[in-house]
């Protein structure tokens, strides 16, 4: 894993003025977890990597060195970084649009044939992800709000995957999702990593991070408190780091 | 119609349902009002007179269609300067182009109308999306600016129009209307249309989906401006001269028509077909009331009542659709 090429790196990043800066490299095929008490910087970190929030100091690069610095969300998308937002209702779904349109909205340009949108092309793209993520939806023309929370989340994941990203940033992807859907999502995440995608998963559940992630970054007071790998990853260790009790 | 275009409906029922979802109660009202009009005034509504009727209704339909794109963009998006744009185009085309410069070629006249509309639309879009002035205030500014300018260059009605333009005031007014619809059908097949509806539906979600929200909204004002320019030409064709007082009256009726046509004033829902049907409804109501010799004051009361009822009905329809969703 450690000799895989770097997909995303941060250099000298601080999340708030005066905070200790840190460097990180996220490699192809790696699943990195972000943990911490709510509001201790992990949210800020994932949004900074997505280009949604300008870093206080340092920068985020698509790739290894400072060759492709991410300065905006659109630039991040162009550089192959996809982001799945946390609050599905407020910043994810478009309640008045159909399942199909909700899926395609971030990548409508790909449905073009001779410059015009081709519904058949869009349907074909959707069907691929529907099978892959086992989205349970009878008719893609129905409103997105007819779906269960778990299936809405799968549609949003499909929207992010439709970018065919190198790096997938997931902000608490299994919040409010039933256990069966979680299993599907976990196996999809592992498959994606095996295919070479780099995944960063912010999780509010330590067990989830332990099950999924190769490496867990624990945040405390807007600083990176620990990067736990291999046998170091234990829930006691994570919790004590979260509360600042670890050495 | 979105659902029709993007999914394969298994029967005709979902397609009808989609049309209903987009246009609301306007088609029902259309049938009722048409029946009443044909009943009370068979001569005026005989098939041979339809051409004239379309000509009479065209400017209002044009104004309603023009008002829709800015409203679809959501977050208070609205362009109340549509009427004054029509009046301004009317004044410039007749007074400056045709009378002073003697330019009567269709290409120049149509091109000028479209360019004027696009420029004013760009100004509105700049103020509403980049300076972030509340759209209703920004376009109120444009409204007053244009009404004042129009009255300055054209204090009283005057002028004539070339034959080709005059002929567009009759049955041939279907040509500019058709052109606007063709342009819109083209836009619907572009990524831009999906972006506009998404921005109108929820701009924060649109932003995190990577949509250039500001640009999409800005362009919605430009489209509104262009369509308003074309509507100004239709009005010019109908009245056959330059008149500074007619244009501005279209603004509020057009917005009533848009609301009646099932376009949500909150954005993201509805379409130009609904707006057009809403405008035809208002035209039919107008002609029925005029037949009974009601005064224009009564017409105003009727517009106001329609606007309120339309919004209430759209809200009820929303709730009803929501309940169906819950049951499904």
Interface residues (C-beta under 8 A of the other chain):
Chain A: X52 X73 X74 X77 X83 X85 X90 X91 X92 X93 X94 X95 X96 X97 X98 X100 X101 X104 X105 X106 X108 X109 X111 X112 X115 X116 X117 X119 X122 X123 X139 X140 X141 X143 X145 X146 X159
Chain B: X2 X3 X5 X6 X7 X8 X9 X10 X14 X18 X186 X189 X190 X191 X193 X194 X195 X197 X198 X201 X202 X204 X205 X206 X207 X208 X209 X210 X211 X212 X268 X269 X325 X328
